[in-house]
């Protein structure tokens, strides 16, 4: 049995200013994406379209970061606590210090941001998606590490040797589900997409594989993760909001992969 180290969620205090670890994880994630793009453009230029350069990638990162943060916050408010936030819309902004970000909302925000960037740059939407997909898991990895530091989104009780006691839950060893997600949708998905992206492939394949990889990882971990208390299980005592929101991603990912493979050679 393991015990959570009970990290202080505040990484740095500068007088009245407090810098949270969770916020720093976003910074680390965006920085990791930038460094990965820089490496690829310098060391693996043959793996990306010749029109990409670091200046264009920097602009894209700005669009994507805004989409992820704004979409993540709005998605949480609308998907998970619509009545509470719609009754007092100001808390969408003022309540952000209390937590509340949704990956699926963030994904929708990023998709909208990529669409805007596509219009601005005259690069096709799918080509931008394929440029983003291999590095997106870097941000997911750091986000889940932030969840671990904050002791949130823990799993169900378990007797497995790596079961961990979280002080924000109780004294039972539980699945460290946020670490499962960090490994699956973060590290594993990154390695898989990075490897595939180094070889010739059809348009839309990387975007589709990212959607499939994330949705399958999330749906698997949802089986051992405790659902949000205000929602509980939505169906059959095992279907959660995470399942419901991930299913369209899985379907879209499968459609994209099938479409991309059929366009090879045409």
C-alpha positions in Angstrom: 0.0 0.0 0.0 1.2 3.5 -0.9 0.3 6.8 0.7 0.1 10.0 -1.3 2.9 12.5 -0.4 0.3 15.1 0.3 2.0 17.8 -1.8 1.1 21.5 -1.1 -1.0 22.5 -4.1 0.7 25.9 -4.0 4.1 25.7 -5.7 5.3 29.2 -4.9 4.1 32.1 -2.7 5.2 35.6 -3.5 3.4 37.8 -1.0 -0.3 37.7 -1.8 0.4 35.9 -5.0 0.1 32.1 -5.0 1.3 30.0 -8.0 -0.5 26.7 -8.0 1.1 23.5 -9.2 -1.9 22.8 -11.4 -1.4 26.1 -13.3 2.3 25.3 -13.7 1.4 22.0 -15.3 -0.4 23.9 -18.0 2.7 26.0 -18.5 4.9 22.9 -18.6 2.5 21.2 -21.1 2.5 24.2 -23.5 6.3 24.5 -23.2 6.7 20.8 -23.9 4.5 21.1 -27.0 6.7 24.0 -28.2 9.9 22.1 -27.6 8.6 19.0 -29.4 7.6 21.1 -32.4 11.0 22.8 -32.4 12.8 19.4 -32.3 10.7 18.1 -35.1 11.2 21.1 -37.4 14.9 21.0 -36.9 15.7 17.3 -36.7 12.8 15.7 -38.6 11.7 18.3 -41.2 10.8 15.5 -43.6 8.0 14.4 -41.2 6.0 17.6 -41.6 4.8 19.7 -44.5 7.5 22.2 -45.8 5.2 25.2 -45.1 5.6 24.7 -41.3 8.2 26.8 -39.4 8.7 27.7 -35.8 7.0 31.1 -36.2 3.9 29.5 -37.6 4.0 26.8 -34.9 4.3 29.5 -32.2 1.2 31.3 -33.5 -0.6 27.9 -33.6 0.4 27.3 -30.0 -1.1 30.6 -28.9 -4.4 29.8 -30.6 -4.4 26.3 -29.1 -3.6 27.4 -25.6 -6.5 29.9 -25.6 -8.8 27.2 -27.0 -7.7 24.6 -24.4 -8.1 26.9 -21.4 -11.3 28.7 -22.4 -12.9 25.5 -23.8 -11.8 23.5 -20.8 -13.4 25.9 -18.3 -16.6 26.4 -20.2 -16.9 22.7 -21.0 -16.6 21.8 -17.3 -19.3 24.3 -16.4 -21.7 23.2 -19.1 -21.1 19.4 -19.1 -20.7 18.8 -15.3 -22.5 21.6 -13.4 -24.7 23.5 -15.9 -27.5 24.5 -13.4 -25.0 25.8 -10.8 -23.0 27.9 -13.2 -25.9 29.1 -15.3 -27.7 30.4 -12.2 -24.6 32.5 -11.5 -22.6 32.9 -14.7 -20.0 35.1 -13.0 -18.7 32.1 -11.0 -17.5 30.6 -14.3 -14.6 33.1 -13.9 -14.5 33.8 -10.2 -14.8 30.1 -9.3 -11.9 28.9 -11.4 -9.6 28.9 -8.3 -11.7 26.1 -6.9 -10.9 23.9 -9.9 -13.0 22.6 -12.7 -11.6 21.9 -16.2 -12.9 19.5 -18.7 -10.7 17.7 -21.3 -13.6 17.3 -23.7 -14.5 21.0 -23.4 -10.8 21.8 -24.0 -10.8 19.6 -27.1 -13.8 21.5 -28.5 -12.1 24.7 -27.7 -8.9 23.6 -29.5 -10.9 22.3 -32.5 -12.5 25.8 -32.8 -9.1 27.5 -32.4 -7.6 25.2 -35.1 -10.4 26.1 -37.4 -9.8 29.8 -36.9 -6.0 29.2 -37.5 -6.8 27.3 -40.6 -8.7 30.2 -42.0 -5.9 32.6 -41.1 -3.0 30.5 -42.3 -4.7 28.9 -45.4 -3.6 25.5 -44.2 -6.1 22.7 -44.3 -7.8 21.9 -41.0 -6.8 18.2 -41.1 -3.2 19.1 -41.8 -3.1 21.3 -38.7 -4.8 18.5 -36.7 -2.1 16.0 -37.9 0.6 18.5 -36.9 -0.9 18.9 -33.4 -1.9 15.3 -32.7 1.6 13.8 -32.0 2.4 16.5 -29.4 -1.0 16.9 -27.7 -0.4 14.0 -25.3 2.4 16.0 -23.7 -0.2 18.5 -22.4 -2.4 15.6 -21.3 0.4 14.0 -19.3 1.2 17.2 -17.4 -2.5 17.9 -16.7 -2.9 14.5 -15.1 0.2 15.0 -13.0 -1.5 18.2 -11.8 -4.6 16.1 -10.9 -2.3 13.8 -8.9 -0.6 16.6 -7.0 -4.1 18.0 -6.1 -5.3 14.6 -5.1 -8.4 14.7 -7.3 -10.0 12.3 -9.7 -8.9 9.3 -7.7 -10.1 5.8 -8.3 -12.1 3.1 -6.5 -10.8 1.1 -3.6 -8.4 -1.7 -4.5 -6.2 -4.3 -2.9 -3.5 -4.1 -5.6 0.0 -3.4 -4.3 0.1 0.0 -5.9 -3.1 1.1 -4.3 -2.7 4.5 -2.8 -4.3 6.3 0.1 -5.5 9.8 -0.7 -6.0 12.2 2.2 -8.8 14.0 0.2 -10.7 10.7 0.0 -10.4 8.3 3.1 -8.0 5.8 4.5 -8.7 3.1 1.9 -6.1 2.3 -0.8 -7.4 3.4 -4.2 -6.5 3.2 -7.8 -4.3 6.1 -8.7 -6.4 6.7 -11.7 -4.9 10.0 -12.6 -1.5 8.3 -13.0 -3.1 5.6 -15.2 -4.3 8.4 -17.5 -1.0 10.1 -17.4 0.6 6.9 -18.7 -2.1 5.9 -21.2 -3.3 9.1 -22.8 0.0 10.9 -22.0 3.2 8.8 -22.3 1.9 5.8 -24.3 -0.2 7.8 -26.8 2.7 10.3 -27.3 5.2 7.5 -28.1 2.8 5.8 -30.4 1.9 8.9 -32.4 5.5 10.2 -32.4 6.7 6.9 -33.9 3.9 6.8 -36.6 4.4 10.5 -37.5 8.0 9.9 -38.5 6.8 7.8 -41.5 4.8 8.7 -44.6 1.1 8.5 -43.8 -2.2 9.7 -45.2 -3.9 12.9 -44.3 -6.1 12.6 -41.2 -4.5 9.4 -39.9 -2.7 11.0 -36.9 -5.8 13.0 -35.9 -7.9 9.9 -36.0 -5.5 7.8 -34.1 -5.2 10.5 -31.4 -9.0 10.6 -31.0 -9.1 6.8 -30.8 -6.2 6.6 -28.4 -7.5 9.2 -26.0 -11.1 7.9 -26.0 -10.1 4.3 -25.4 -7.7 5.2 -22.7 -10.2 7.4 -21.0 -13.1 4.9 -21.2 -10.9 2.2 -19.7 -9.7 4.3 -16.8 -13.3 5.4 -16.2 -14.1 1.8 -15.1 -11.9 2.2 -12.0 -12.3 5.9 -11.4 -14.8 7.3 -9.0 -17.4 9.3 -10.9 -18.2 12.9 -10.0 -20.3 12.9 -6.9 -22.9 15.3 -8.2 -23.4 13.1 -11.3 -22.6 9.6 -10.1 -23.2 6.8 -12.7 -25.5 7.8 -15.6 -26.4 4.2 -16.7 -26.0 0.6 -15.6 -24.0 1.5 -12.5 -20.8 1.9 -14.7 -21.5 4.4 -17.5 -20.1 7.8 -16.5 -20.1 11.3 -18.1 -16.5 10.5 -19.3 -17.8 7.5 -21.2 -20.6 9.5 -22.8 -18.3 12.4 -23.9 -15.6 10.0 -25.1 -17.9 7.9 -27.3 -18.3 10.5 -30.1 -14.5 11.0 -30.1 -14.0 7.3 -30.7 -16.6 7.2 -33.5 -15.1 10.3 -35.2 -11.6 8.8 -34.8 -12.6 5.6 -36.4 -14.2 7.4 -39.3 -11.1 9.6 -39.8 -8.8 6.5 -39.8 -11.0 4.7 -42.3 -11.3 7.7 -44.5 -7.5 8.4 -44.5 -6.6 4.8 -45.3 -9.1 4.8 -48.3 -7.6 8.0 -49.7 -4.1 6.4 -50.0 -3.1 6.1 -53.5 -6.0 8.1 -54.9 
